[in-house]
Protein backbone atom coordinates (compact mmCIF):
# COMPACT_ATOMS: atom_id res chain seq x y z
CA UNK A 1 0.00 0.00 0.00
CA UNK A 2 1.35 3.43 -0.85
CA UNK A 3 2.17 5.66 2.11
CA UNK A 4 0.14 8.69 3.09
CA UNK A 5 1.01 11.70 0.95
CA UNK A 6 2.46 14.81 2.55
CA UNK A 7 0.07 17.67 3.21
CA UNK A 8 1.53 20.73 1.46
CA UNK A 9 0.09 24.26 1.53
CA UNK A 10 1.21 26.87 -1.02
CA UNK A 11 0.64 30.52 -0.12
CA UNK A 12 0.57 32.03 -3.66
CA UNK A 13 -0.21 31.00 -7.21
CA UNK A 14 2.80 29.36 -8.88
CA UNK A 15 3.42 28.57 -12.58
CA UNK A 16 0.90 26.02 -13.82
CA UNK A 17 3.55 23.41 -14.56
CA UNK A 18 4.78 23.60 -10.97
CA UNK A 19 1.29 23.36 -9.47
CA UNK A 20 0.48 20.38 -11.70
CA UNK A 21 3.58 18.47 -10.62
CA UNK A 22 2.94 19.26 -6.94
CA UNK A 23 -0.61 17.92 -7.28
CA UNK A 24 0.77 14.67 -8.70
CA UNK A 25 3.20 14.16 -5.84
CA UNK A 26 1.57 15.61 -2.73
CA UNK A 27 -1.74 16.32 -1.07
CA UNK A 28 -1.39 19.97 -1.98
CA UNK A 29 -3.62 22.95 -1.21
CA UNK A 30 -3.20 25.61 -3.88
CA UNK A 31 -4.43 29.18 -4.08
CA UNK A 32 -7.38 29.81 -6.37
CA UNK A 33 -6.34 33.44 -6.91
CA UNK A 34 -3.06 35.34 -6.70
CA UNK A 35 -3.77 37.34 -3.57
CA UNK A 36 -1.43 36.84 -0.60
CA UNK A 37 -2.60 34.79 2.34
CA UNK A 38 -3.38 36.72 5.51
CA UNK A 39 -1.41 35.96 8.67
CA UNK A 40 -4.46 34.16 10.07
CA UNK A 41 -4.71 32.02 6.94
CA UNK A 42 -1.02 31.14 7.14
CA UNK A 43 -1.39 30.31 10.85
CA UNK A 44 -4.31 27.98 10.05
CA UNK A 45 -2.29 26.32 7.28
CA UNK A 46 0.68 25.79 9.60
CA UNK A 47 -1.49 24.00 12.14
CA UNK A 48 -2.55 21.23 9.77
CA UNK A 49 0.15 20.94 7.10
CA UNK A 50 3.36 18.91 6.95
CA UNK A 51 4.99 21.43 4.61
CA UNK A 52 4.41 25.14 4.02
CA UNK A 53 5.52 26.72 0.73
CA UNK A 54 5.66 30.49 1.30
CA UNK A 55 7.12 33.20 -0.92
CA UNK A 56 9.42 36.10 -0.10
CA UNK A 57 6.40 38.35 0.60
CA UNK A 58 5.17 36.11 3.45
CA UNK A 59 6.64 37.06 6.82
CA UNK A 60 7.08 33.89 8.87
CA UNK A 61 8.22 35.36 12.19
CA UNK A 62 8.56 33.88 15.67
CA UNK A 63 4.99 34.77 16.63
CA UNK A 64 3.57 32.99 13.59
CA UNK A 65 5.86 30.01 14.11
CA UNK A 66 4.53 29.78 17.64
CA UNK A 67 1.13 28.93 16.16
CA UNK A 68 2.46 26.05 14.06
CA UNK A 69 1.12 22.60 14.72
CA UNK A 70 3.21 19.54 15.53
CA UNK A 71 2.83 18.26 11.94
CA UNK A 72 4.73 21.13 10.33
CA UNK A 73 8.28 19.93 9.70
CA UNK A 74 9.43 21.84 6.61
CA UNK A 75 9.09 25.37 5.26
CA UNK A 76 10.12 25.13 1.60
CA UNK A 77 10.53 28.77 0.63
CA UNK A 78 9.81 29.69 -2.99
CA UNK A 79 12.72 32.10 -3.34
CA UNK A 80 16.42 32.38 -2.64
CA UNK A 81 16.19 34.96 0.13
CA UNK A 82 15.00 33.80 3.54
CA UNK A 83 15.01 37.10 5.45
CA UNK A 84 11.21 36.71 5.50
CA UNK A 85 11.58 33.66 7.76
CA UNK A 86 12.86 33.43 11.34
CA UNK A 87 15.10 30.49 10.53
CA UNK A 88 16.56 30.18 14.04
CA UNK A 89 13.14 29.97 15.70
CA UNK A 90 11.99 27.46 13.09
CA UNK A 91 14.95 25.20 13.80
CA UNK A 92 14.36 25.48 17.55
CA UNK A 93 10.85 24.20 16.94
CA UNK A 94 12.15 21.30 14.82
CA UNK A 95 11.07 22.85 11.53
CA UNK A 96 13.53 22.73 8.63
CA UNK A 97 13.78 25.61 6.16
CA UNK A 98 14.85 25.30 2.53
CA UNK A 99 15.15 27.82 -0.29
CA UNK A 100 15.88 27.99 -4.03
CA UNK A 101 19.41 29.40 -4.48
CA UNK A 102 21.20 29.83 -7.79
CA UNK A 103 18.12 29.76 -10.01
CA UNK A 104 17.73 33.48 -10.57
CA UNK A 105 21.41 34.35 -10.99
CA UNK A 106 21.41 35.00 -14.72
CA UNK A 107 17.95 36.55 -14.78
CA UNK A 108 18.81 39.04 -12.05
CA UNK A 109 22.19 39.85 -13.61
CA UNK A 110 20.45 40.51 -16.93
CA UNK A 111 18.06 42.90 -15.20
CA UNK A 112 20.96 44.68 -13.51
CA UNK A 113 22.56 45.46 -16.87
CA UNK A 114 19.15 46.41 -18.26
CA UNK A 115 18.73 48.96 -15.47
CA UNK A 116 22.22 50.34 -15.96
CA UNK A 117 21.47 50.88 -19.65
CA UNK A 118 17.98 52.22 -18.97
CA UNK A 119 19.28 54.88 -16.58
CA UNK A 120 22.41 55.92 -18.47
CA UNK A 121 20.74 55.92 -21.92
CA UNK A 122 17.47 57.49 -20.69
CA UNK A 123 15.37 54.72 -22.20
CA UNK A 124 12.21 55.35 -20.10
CA UNK A 125 12.26 59.04 -21.04
CA UNK A 126 12.43 58.11 -24.70
CA UNK A 127 9.59 55.63 -24.25
CA UNK A 128 7.38 58.23 -22.55
CA UNK A 129 8.10 60.72 -25.35
CA UNK A 130 7.06 58.22 -28.00
CA UNK A 131 3.96 57.05 -26.15
CA UNK A 132 2.82 60.65 -25.64
CA UNK A 133 3.29 61.41 -29.34
CA UNK A 134 5.74 64.22 -28.55
CA UNK A 135 8.59 63.13 -30.85
CA UNK A 136 9.25 65.61 -33.65
CA UNK A 137 12.12 63.68 -35.20
CA UNK A 138 15.82 63.14 -34.65
CA UNK A 139 17.96 66.01 -33.39
CA UNK A 140 21.71 66.11 -32.69
CA UNK A 141 21.35 67.09 -29.02
CA UNK A 142 18.08 65.34 -28.13
CA UNK A 143 17.83 62.66 -25.41
CA UNK A 144 21.57 62.35 -24.98
CA UNK A 145 22.70 59.85 -22.40
CA UNK A 146 26.13 58.37 -21.82
CA UNK A 147 27.96 55.26 -22.98
CA UNK A 148 28.79 52.67 -20.36
CA UNK A 149 32.00 51.38 -21.97
CA UNK A 150 34.94 52.54 -19.90
CA UNK A 151 32.86 53.41 -16.86
CA UNK A 152 33.81 52.11 -13.43
CA UNK A 153 31.24 49.68 -12.06
CA UNK A 154 31.32 49.09 -8.32
CA UNK A 155 29.62 45.84 -7.29
CA UNK A 156 28.53 45.61 -3.66
CA UNK A 157 28.28 41.88 -2.99
CA UNK A 158 30.29 39.48 -5.17
CA UNK A 159 28.36 36.25 -4.80
CA UNK A 160 26.79 34.34 -7.66
CA UNK A 161 24.77 37.30 -8.93
CA UNK A 162 27.53 39.83 -8.42
CA UNK A 163 29.93 37.69 -10.44
CA UNK A 164 27.33 37.22 -13.18
CA UNK A 165 26.92 41.01 -13.31
CA UNK A 166 30.70 41.36 -13.59
CA UNK A 167 30.85 38.99 -16.55
CA UNK A 168 28.16 40.95 -18.36
CA UNK A 169 29.81 44.27 -17.53
CA UNK A 170 33.06 42.97 -19.05
CA UNK A 171 31.26 42.36 -22.33
CA UNK A 172 30.09 45.99 -22.32
CA UNK A 173 33.63 47.25 -21.73
CA UNK A 174 33.08 48.40 -18.16
CA UNK A 175 35.83 48.40 -15.53
CA UNK A 176 34.80 46.02 -12.77
CA UNK A 177 35.41 46.83 -9.11
CA UNK A 178 33.90 45.17 -6.06
CA UNK A 179 33.55 45.13 -2.29
CA UNK A 180 32.65 41.88 -0.57
CA UNK A 181 32.71 40.39 2.90
CA UNK A 182 35.48 38.08 1.67
CA UNK A 183 37.88 38.71 -1.17
CA UNK A 184 37.53 36.38 -4.15
CA UNK A 185 40.23 33.88 -5.04
CA UNK A 186 42.93 35.33 -7.32
CA UNK A 187 41.94 33.16 -10.28
CA UNK A 188 38.32 34.41 -10.09
CA UNK A 189 39.45 38.03 -9.83
CA UNK A 190 41.69 37.51 -12.83
CA UNK A 191 38.93 35.92 -14.91
CA UNK A 192 36.52 38.74 -14.07
CA UNK A 193 39.24 41.41 -14.38
CA UNK A 194 37.87 42.68 -11.08
CA UNK A 195 39.57 45.04 -8.63
CA UNK A 196 38.91 44.42 -4.93
CA UNK A 197 38.34 47.31 -2.53
CA UNK A 198 38.66 46.57 1.17
CA UNK A 199 37.15 49.98 1.95
CA UNK A 200 33.58 50.37 0.72
CA UNK A 201 33.76 54.13 1.29
CA UNK A 202 36.79 54.50 -0.96
CA UNK A 203 35.18 52.40 -3.70
CA UNK A 204 31.86 54.27 -3.60
CA UNK A 205 33.64 57.62 -3.98
CA UNK A 206 35.35 56.55 -7.20
CA UNK A 207 32.65 54.65 -9.08
CA UNK A 208 30.53 55.79 -12.03
CA UNK A 209 27.93 53.09 -11.42
CA UNK A 210 27.10 51.28 -8.18
CA UNK A 211 25.31 47.92 -8.32
CA UNK A 212 23.79 46.51 -5.13
CA UNK A 213 24.00 42.71 -5.15
CA UNK A 214 24.31 41.75 -1.48
CA UNK A 215 21.61 40.09 0.65
CA UNK A 216 19.66 41.86 3.37
CA UNK A 217 21.06 41.00 6.79
CA UNK A 218 21.35 43.05 10.00
CA UNK A 219 24.86 44.06 8.90
CA UNK A 220 23.75 45.22 5.44
CA UNK A 221 20.66 47.19 6.51
CA UNK A 222 21.17 50.74 5.18
CA UNK A 223 24.71 49.84 4.20
CA UNK A 224 24.22 52.56 1.59
CA UNK A 225 23.13 55.16 4.13
CA UNK A 226 22.98 58.94 3.73
CA UNK A 227 26.65 59.39 4.61
CA UNK A 228 27.82 56.79 2.14
CA UNK A 229 25.48 57.96 -0.63
CA UNK A 230 27.00 61.43 -0.28
CA UNK A 231 30.37 59.91 -1.17
CA UNK A 232 29.10 59.11 -4.66
CA UNK A 233 30.12 61.35 -7.53
CA UNK A 234 27.34 63.73 -8.66
CA UNK A 235 27.34 62.13 -12.12
CA UNK A 236 27.20 58.56 -10.76
CA UNK A 237 24.18 56.27 -10.81
CA UNK A 238 23.09 53.44 -8.54
CA UNK A 239 21.07 50.31 -9.34
CA UNK A 240 19.57 47.81 -6.93
CA UNK A 241 18.27 44.35 -7.88
CA UNK A 242 18.97 42.76 -4.50
CA UNK A 243 17.10 43.99 -1.42
CA UNK A 244 15.59 47.44 -0.90
CA UNK A 245 16.62 47.58 2.76
CA UNK A 246 20.30 47.88 1.79
CA UNK A 247 19.72 51.49 0.65
CA UNK A 248 18.31 54.32 2.77
CA UNK A 249 15.50 55.06 0.33
CA UNK A 250 14.55 58.43 1.83
CA UNK A 251 18.14 59.65 1.70
CA UNK A 252 18.53 58.45 -1.89
CA UNK A 253 15.30 60.20 -2.89
CA UNK A 254 16.51 63.49 -1.41
CA UNK A 255 19.84 63.24 -3.23
CA UNK A 256 18.24 62.35 -6.55
CA UNK A 257 15.93 65.34 -6.23
CA UNK A 258 18.81 67.68 -5.41
CA UNK A 259 21.11 66.35 -8.15
CA UNK A 260 23.68 64.94 -5.74
CA UNK A 261 23.22 61.56 -7.47
CA UNK A 262 22.62 61.52 -11.22
CA UNK A 263 20.21 58.60 -11.44
CA UNK A 264 18.96 55.32 -10.03
CA UNK A 265 17.49 52.06 -11.30
CA UNK A 266 15.51 50.22 -8.63
CA UNK A 267 13.82 46.83 -8.84
CA UNK A 268 13.40 46.52 -5.06
CA UNK A 269 12.32 48.94 -2.37
CA UNK A 270 12.89 49.39 1.34
CA UNK A 271 9.23 48.91 2.30
CA UNK A 272 8.17 46.44 -0.35
CA UNK A 273 5.32 47.76 -2.47
CA UNK A 274 5.07 50.91 -0.33
CA UNK A 275 7.30 53.21 -2.39
CA UNK A 276 8.22 56.76 -1.45
CA UNK A 277 5.79 58.83 -3.59
CA UNK A 278 8.48 61.46 -4.22
CA UNK A 279 10.57 58.75 -5.85
CA UNK A 280 7.83 58.15 -8.44
CA UNK A 281 7.95 61.80 -9.52
CA UNK A 282 11.59 61.80 -10.60
CA UNK A 283 12.60 61.60 -14.25
CA UNK A 284 16.11 60.37 -13.42
CA UNK A 285 14.83 57.17 -11.79
CA UNK A 286 13.79 53.86 -13.36
CA UNK A 287 11.39 51.92 -11.13
CA UNK A 288 10.48 48.28 -11.76
CA UNK A 289 8.03 46.03 -9.83
CA UNK A 290 10.55 43.46 -8.55
CA UNK A 291 11.04 41.84 -11.97
CA UNK A 292 14.59 40.58 -11.47
CA UNK A 293 13.65 36.90 -11.45
CA UNK A 294 10.50 37.26 -13.55
CA UNK A 295 11.22 34.87 -16.40
CA UNK A 296 9.08 31.85 -17.20
CA UNK A 297 12.15 29.63 -17.12
CA UNK A 298 13.40 30.99 -13.80
CA UNK A 299 10.08 30.75 -11.98
CA UNK A 300 9.55 27.17 -13.15
CA UNK A 301 13.08 26.23 -12.05
CA UNK A 302 12.37 27.76 -8.64
CA UNK A 303 9.29 25.58 -8.36
CA UNK A 304 11.26 22.50 -9.39
CA UNK A 305 13.76 23.19 -6.62
CA UNK A 306 10.92 23.50 -4.10
CA UNK A 307 9.55 20.15 -5.26
CA UNK A 308 12.97 18.48 -5.02
CA UNK A 309 13.43 19.82 -1.48
CA UNK A 310 10.01 18.51 -0.42
CA UNK A 311 10.42 15.14 -2.15
CA UNK A 312 13.89 14.61 -0.66
CA UNK A 313 12.53 15.45 2.79
CA UNK A 314 9.60 13.07 2.21
CA UNK A 315 12.08 10.31 1.35
CA UNK A 316 13.74 10.80 4.74
CA UNK A 317 16.79 12.73 3.59
CA UNK A 318 18.16 16.22 4.13
CA UNK A 319 16.72 18.71 1.60
CA UNK A 320 19.52 19.72 -0.79
CA UNK A 321 18.85 23.43 -0.24
CA UNK A 322 18.55 23.32 3.54
CA UNK A 323 19.13 26.70 5.17
CA UNK A 324 21.38 26.54 8.23
CA UNK A 325 21.20 29.38 10.80
CA UNK A 326 24.48 31.23 11.08
CA UNK A 327 25.47 30.34 7.51
CA UNK A 328 23.29 33.01 5.82
LINMOUR-V286740 format. One record per residue. SS is DSSP state (alpha for helix, beta for strand, coil for the rest). PSI is psi as a letter, one per 40 degrees, with the letter a starting at -180 (* if undefined). D_LAST is the distance of its C-alpha to the last C-alpha in Angstrom with 2 decimals. Layout:
ss=SS psi=PSI d_last=D_LAST
ss=SS psi=PSI d_last=D_LAST
This chain:
ss=coil psi=h d_last=40.82
ss=coil psi=i d_last=37.43
ss=coil psi=i d_last=34.76
ss=coil psi=h d_last=33.69
ss=coil psi=i d_last=31.21
ss=coil psi=i d_last=27.85
ss=beta psi=h d_last=27.96
ss=beta psi=h d_last=25.36
ss=beta psi=h d_last=25.17
ss=beta psi=h d_last=23.91
ss=coil psi=e d_last=23.55
ss=coil psi=i d_last=24.64
ss=coil psi=h d_last=26.95
ss=coil psi=i d_last=25.49
ss=coil psi=i d_last=27.44
ss=alpha psi=d d_last=30.60
ss=alpha psi=d d_last=29.96
ss=alpha psi=d d_last=26.71
ss=alpha psi=d d_last=28.48
ss=alpha psi=d d_last=31.41
ss=alpha psi=d d_last=29.50
ss=alpha psi=d d_last=27.68
ss=alpha psi=d d_last=31.15
ss=alpha psi=d d_last=32.47
ss=alpha psi=d d_last=29.91
ss=coil psi=i d_last=29.11
ss=beta psi=g d_last=30.87
ss=beta psi=h d_last=28.98
ss=beta psi=h d_last=29.58
ss=coil psi=i d_last=29.17
ss=coil psi=i d_last=29.68
ss=coil psi=e d_last=33.16
ss=coil psi=i d_last=32.26
ss=coil psi=f d_last=29.27
ss=coil psi=i d_last=28.97
ss=coil psi=i d_last=25.83
ss=coil psi=i d_last=26.19
ss=coil psi=i d_last=26.93
ss=alpha psi=d d_last=25.04
ss=alpha psi=d d_last=28.10
ss=alpha psi=d d_last=28.04
ss=alpha psi=d d_last=24.42
ss=alpha psi=d d_last=25.33
ss=alpha psi=d d_last=28.37
ss=alpha psi=d d_last=26.49
ss=alpha psi=e d_last=24.03
ss=alpha psi=d d_last=27.11
ss=alpha psi=e d_last=28.67
ss=coil psi=i d_last=26.13
ss=coil psi=d d_last=24.44
ss=beta psi=h d_last=21.69
ss=beta psi=h d_last=20.53
ss=beta psi=g d_last=19.52
ss=coil psi=i d_last=18.37
ss=beta psi=i d_last=17.52
ss=coil psi=e d_last=15.40
ss=coil psi=e d_last=18.47
ss=coil psi=h d_last=18.53
ss=coil psi=h d_last=17.17
ss=beta psi=g d_last=16.52
ss=coil psi=a d_last=16.53
ss=alpha psi=d d_last=17.74
ss=alpha psi=d d_last=21.33
ss=alpha psi=d d_last=21.20
ss=alpha psi=d d_last=19.54
ss=coil psi=e d_last=22.41
ss=coil psi=e d_last=24.79
ss=coil psi=i d_last=23.46
ss=coil psi=i d_last=26.06
ss=coil psi=d d_last=26.05
ss=coil psi=d d_last=25.96
ss=coil psi=h d_last=22.50
ss=coil psi=e d_last=20.29
ss=beta psi=h d_last=17.82
ss=beta psi=h d_last=16.14
ss=beta psi=g d_last=15.92
ss=coil psi=h d_last=14.41
ss=beta psi=g d_last=16.44
ss=coil psi=i d_last=14.02
ss=coil psi=d d_last=10.92
ss=coil psi=i d_last=9.31
ss=coil psi=f d_last=8.63
ss=coil psi=e d_last=9.25
ss=coil psi=e d_last=12.64
ss=beta psi=h d_last=11.89
ss=coil psi=g d_last=11.81
ss=alpha psi=d d_last=9.78
ss=alpha psi=d d_last=10.99
ss=alpha psi=d d_last=14.49
ss=alpha psi=d d_last=14.54
ss=alpha psi=d d_last=13.94
ss=alpha psi=d d_last=16.55
ss=coil psi=e d_last=18.87
ss=coil psi=f d_last=18.50
ss=coil psi=h d_last=16.89
ss=beta psi=i d_last=14.46
ss=beta psi=h d_last=12.06
ss=beta psi=i d_last=11.90
ss=coil psi=a d_last=11.43
ss=coil psi=g d_last=13.31
ss=coil psi=i d_last=11.59
ss=coil psi=e d_last=14.13
ss=coil psi=d d_last=16.97
ss=coil psi=e d_last=17.32
ss=alpha psi=d d_last=16.97
ss=alpha psi=d d_last=20.73
ss=alpha psi=d d_last=21.58
ss=alpha psi=d d_last=19.38
ss=alpha psi=d d_last=20.63
ss=alpha psi=d d_last=24.13
ss=alpha psi=d d_last=23.82
ss=alpha psi=d d_last=22.70
ss=alpha psi=d d_last=25.89
ss=alpha psi=d d_last=27.87
ss=alpha psi=d d_last=26.99
ss=alpha psi=d d_last=27.86
ss=alpha psi=d d_last=31.16
ss=alpha psi=d d_last=31.81
ss=alpha psi=d d_last=31.57
ss=alpha psi=d d_last=33.41
ss=coil psi=e d_last=36.07
ss=coil psi=f d_last=36.56
ss=alpha psi=d d_last=36.33
ss=alpha psi=d d_last=35.97
ss=alpha psi=d d_last=39.00
ss=alpha psi=d d_last=40.99
ss=alpha psi=d d_last=40.05
ss=alpha psi=d d_last=41.16
ss=alpha psi=d d_last=44.39
ss=alpha psi=d d_last=45.20
ss=alpha psi=d d_last=44.43
ss=coil psi=e d_last=46.61
ss=coil psi=f d_last=49.43
ss=coil psi=e d_last=49.63
ss=coil psi=h d_last=49.68
ss=coil psi=e d_last=53.09
ss=coil psi=i d_last=52.42
ss=coil psi=i d_last=51.00
ss=coil psi=i d_last=51.53
ss=coil psi=d d_last=50.80
ss=coil psi=e d_last=48.78
ss=coil psi=h d_last=47.17
ss=coil psi=f d_last=43.41
ss=coil psi=h d_last=42.57
ss=coil psi=a d_last=38.95
ss=coil psi=i d_last=37.62
ss=coil psi=i d_last=36.69
ss=coil psi=e d_last=33.20
ss=coil psi=h d_last=34.43
ss=coil psi=e d_last=34.34
ss=coil psi=i d_last=31.97
ss=beta psi=h d_last=29.09
ss=beta psi=h d_last=25.71
ss=beta psi=h d_last=22.87
ss=beta psi=h d_last=19.40
ss=beta psi=h d_last=16.62
ss=coil psi=h d_last=13.46
ss=coil psi=f d_last=14.55
ss=coil psi=a d_last=12.21
ss=alpha psi=d d_last=13.99
ss=alpha psi=d d_last=15.44
ss=alpha psi=d d_last=16.35
ss=alpha psi=d d_last=18.18
ss=alpha psi=d d_last=19.88
ss=alpha psi=d d_last=21.05
ss=alpha psi=d d_last=22.39
ss=alpha psi=d d_last=24.36
ss=alpha psi=d d_last=25.92
ss=alpha psi=d d_last=26.73
ss=alpha psi=d d_last=28.52
ss=alpha psi=d d_last=30.71
ss=coil psi=e d_last=31.73
ss=coil psi=e d_last=32.69
ss=coil psi=i d_last=30.12
ss=beta psi=h d_last=29.16
ss=beta psi=h d_last=25.44
ss=beta psi=i d_last=23.68
ss=beta psi=i d_last=20.04
ss=beta psi=h d_last=17.83
ss=coil psi=i d_last=14.39
ss=coil psi=d d_last=12.32
ss=coil psi=i d_last=13.84
ss=coil psi=i d_last=17.15
ss=coil psi=i d_last=17.71
ss=coil psi=i d_last=20.14
ss=alpha psi=d d_last=23.74
ss=alpha psi=d d_last=24.64
ss=alpha psi=d d_last=21.93
ss=alpha psi=d d_last=23.05
ss=alpha psi=d d_last=26.59
ss=alpha psi=d d_last=26.13
ss=alpha psi=e d_last=24.57
ss=coil psi=f d_last=27.08
ss=beta psi=h d_last=24.32
ss=beta psi=h d_last=24.87
ss=beta psi=h d_last=22.13
ss=coil psi=h d_last=22.38
ss=coil psi=d d_last=21.02
ss=coil psi=h d_last=22.24
ss=alpha psi=d d_last=20.81
ss=alpha psi=d d_last=24.01
ss=alpha psi=d d_last=26.26
ss=alpha psi=d d_last=24.65
ss=alpha psi=d d_last=24.79
ss=coil psi=e d_last=28.44
ss=coil psi=e d_last=29.48
ss=coil psi=i d_last=27.89
ss=coil psi=d d_last=29.84
ss=beta psi=h d_last=26.87
ss=beta psi=h d_last=23.33
ss=beta psi=h d_last=20.65
ss=beta psi=h d_last=17.40
ss=coil psi=f d_last=14.66
ss=coil psi=i d_last=11.44
ss=coil psi=i d_last=8.93
ss=coil psi=h d_last=9.88
ss=coil psi=i d_last=8.35
ss=coil psi=d d_last=11.04
ss=coil psi=e d_last=11.58
ss=coil psi=e d_last=12.23
ss=coil psi=h d_last=14.44
ss=coil psi=f d_last=17.87
ss=coil psi=d d_last=16.97
ss=beta psi=g d_last=20.02
ss=coil psi=a d_last=22.22
ss=alpha psi=d d_last=26.02
ss=alpha psi=d d_last=26.63
ss=alpha psi=d d_last=24.49
ss=alpha psi=d d_last=25.86
ss=coil psi=e d_last=29.31
ss=coil psi=e d_last=28.69
ss=coil psi=i d_last=28.72
ss=coil psi=i d_last=32.06
ss=coil psi=d d_last=34.20
ss=coil psi=e d_last=34.44
ss=coil psi=i d_last=30.71
ss=beta psi=i d_last=28.61
ss=beta psi=h d_last=24.97
ss=beta psi=i d_last=23.11
ss=beta psi=h d_last=19.89
ss=coil psi=e d_last=18.48
ss=coil psi=c d_last=14.84
ss=coil psi=h d_last=14.54
ss=alpha psi=d d_last=17.68
ss=alpha psi=e d_last=16.32
ss=alpha psi=d d_last=15.69
ss=beta psi=h d_last=19.52
ss=coil psi=g d_last=22.10
ss=alpha psi=d d_last=24.03
ss=alpha psi=d d_last=27.18
ss=alpha psi=d d_last=27.44
ss=alpha psi=d d_last=27.01
ss=alpha psi=d d_last=29.65
ss=alpha psi=d d_last=32.06
ss=alpha psi=d d_last=31.75
ss=alpha psi=d d_last=32.24
ss=alpha psi=d d_last=35.28
ss=alpha psi=e d_last=36.72
ss=coil psi=e d_last=36.22
ss=coil psi=d d_last=33.96
ss=coil psi=h d_last=31.50
ss=coil psi=d d_last=33.22
ss=beta psi=i d_last=31.02
ss=beta psi=i d_last=27.71
ss=beta psi=h d_last=26.26
ss=beta psi=h d_last=23.78
ss=coil psi=e d_last=22.26
ss=coil psi=i d_last=19.97
ss=coil psi=i d_last=21.01
ss=coil psi=d d_last=19.92
ss=coil psi=f d_last=21.52
ss=coil psi=b d_last=21.15
ss=coil psi=e d_last=24.68
ss=coil psi=g d_last=26.27
ss=coil psi=i d_last=27.04
ss=coil psi=h d_last=29.06
ss=alpha psi=d d_last=32.59
ss=alpha psi=d d_last=33.61
ss=alpha psi=d d_last=31.00
ss=alpha psi=d d_last=32.78
ss=coil psi=e d_last=36.05
ss=coil psi=h d_last=35.15
ss=coil psi=e d_last=36.53
ss=coil psi=f d_last=34.21
ss=beta psi=h d_last=31.07
ss=beta psi=h d_last=29.89
ss=beta psi=h d_last=28.05
ss=coil psi=i d_last=26.57
ss=coil psi=g d_last=25.45
ss=coil psi=f d_last=21.87
ss=coil psi=e d_last=23.34
ss=coil psi=d d_last=20.78
ss=coil psi=e d_last=20.16
ss=coil psi=g d_last=23.60
ss=coil psi=i d_last=25.36
ss=alpha psi=d d_last=27.08
ss=alpha psi=d d_last=25.73
ss=alpha psi=d d_last=22.07
ss=alpha psi=d d_last=22.29
ss=alpha psi=d d_last=24.14
ss=alpha psi=d d_last=21.67
ss=alpha psi=d d_last=18.87
ss=alpha psi=d d_last=21.27
ss=alpha psi=d d_last=22.06
ss=alpha psi=d d_last=18.49
ss=alpha psi=d d_last=18.49
ss=alpha psi=d d_last=21.84
ss=alpha psi=d d_last=20.87
ss=alpha psi=d d_last=18.02
ss=alpha psi=d d_last=20.62
ss=alpha psi=d d_last=23.42
ss=alpha psi=d d_last=21.65
ss=alpha psi=d d_last=20.82
ss=alpha psi=d d_last=24.46
ss=coil psi=e d_last=25.70
ss=coil psi=e d_last=24.20
ss=coil psi=i d_last=21.41
ss=coil psi=h d_last=17.63
ss=coil psi=h d_last=16.29
ss=coil psi=d d_last=15.31
ss=coil psi=f d_last=12.17
ss=beta psi=h d_last=11.03
ss=coil psi=h d_last=7.58
ss=coil psi=h d_last=7.16
ss=coil psi=h d_last=6.51
ss=coil psi=e d_last=5.68
ss=coil psi=e d_last=3.83
ss=coil psi=* d_last=0.00
